[in-house]
Amino acid sequence: MNGNGKSMWDKWSSAGYERNIHSGLGSLGITHRQQMVVELVMQGLSNRQIAERLSIEELTVKTHLRDIFQKLDIHSRTALVAKILHLDR
């Protein structure tokens, strides 16, 4: 969340960037379900919150993140956000 209470994802969605990001992630081999996890990470949700939102186990969220990190050759949520920012350019 930033100072005005909006997540980065809210800002990008309202500006129309969401479509570009999903397209970019798809081209990198990120599945639709994994893209949903990325979107929720970008909203600042924890693994537990993501699991609750998607009605899956927290371990499944961790597995999705591990697979996403591997596909994008990154090692952290911070790197994931940076990668997403780069996809938008």
C-alpha positions in Angstrom: 0.0 0.0 0.0 1.1 3.5 -0.7 0.4 6.7 1.3 -3.1 7.0 -0.2 -4.2 3.5 0.8 -4.0 2.1 -2.7 -1.9 -0.9 -3.7 0.4 -0.8 -6.7 -2.0 -3.2 -8.3 -5.0 -0.9 -7.8 -3.0 1.9 -9.4 -2.0 -0.2 -12.4 -5.4 -1.7 -12.8 -7.1 1.7 -12.9 -4.5 2.9 -15.4 -5.1 -0.1 -17.7 -1.7 -1.8 -17.1 -3.2 -5.0 -15.8 -3.8 -6.4 -19.3 -0.2 -5.7 -20.3 1.1 -7.4 -17.2 -1.0 -10.5 -17.6 0.0 -10.7 -21.2 3.7 -10.4 -20.3 3.4 -13.0 -17.6 1.6 -15.4 -19.9 4.4 -15.0 -22.5 6.8 -16.1 -19.7 5.0 -19.3 -19.1 3.1 -18.2 -16.0 -0.2 -20.0 -15.8 -3.5 -18.2 -15.2 -3.7 -19.4 -11.6 -0.1 -18.3 -11.0 -1.0 -14.9 -12.5 -3.8 -14.7 -9.9 -1.2 -15.3 -7.2 1.0 -12.6 -8.6 -1.9 -10.1 -8.7 -2.6 -10.8 -5.0 1.1 -10.5 -4.1 1.0 -7.1 -5.8 -1.9 -6.1 -3.7 0.3 -6.8 -0.6 -1.5 -9.9 0.6 0.3 -12.5 2.7 0.5 -16.2 1.7 -2.3 -16.9 4.2 -4.5 -14.1 2.8 -3.9 -15.3 -0.8 -4.8 -18.9 0.2 -8.0 -17.7 1.8 -8.9 -15.5 -1.2 -8.3 -18.3 -3.7 -9.7 -21.0 -1.5 -6.5 -23.0 -1.6 -4.0 -24.2 1.0 -1.2 -21.9 2.1 1.3 -24.6 1.0 -0.2 -24.4 -2.5 0.4 -20.6 -2.6 4.0 -21.3 -1.6 4.3 -23.9 -4.4 2.9 -21.4 -6.9 5.4 -18.7 -5.7 8.3 -21.2 -5.9 7.3 -22.1 -9.5 6.8 -18.4 -10.4 10.2 -17.5 -8.9 11.9 -20.3 -10.8 10.2 -19.4 -14.1 11.2 -15.7 -13.7 14.7 -16.5 -12.3 14.1 -14.5 -9.1 14.2 -15.3 -5.4 11.9 -13.0 -3.5 8.6 -11.1 -3.6 10.6 -7.9 -4.0 12.3 -9.2 -7.1 8.8 -10.3 -8.3 7.5 -6.7 -8.0 10.6 -5.4 -9.7 10.1 -7.9 -12.6 6.4 -6.8 -12.9 7.4 -3.2 -13.0 9.8 -4.1 -15.8 7.2 -6.0 -17.8 5.1 -2.8 -17.9 7.8 -0.9 -19.9 
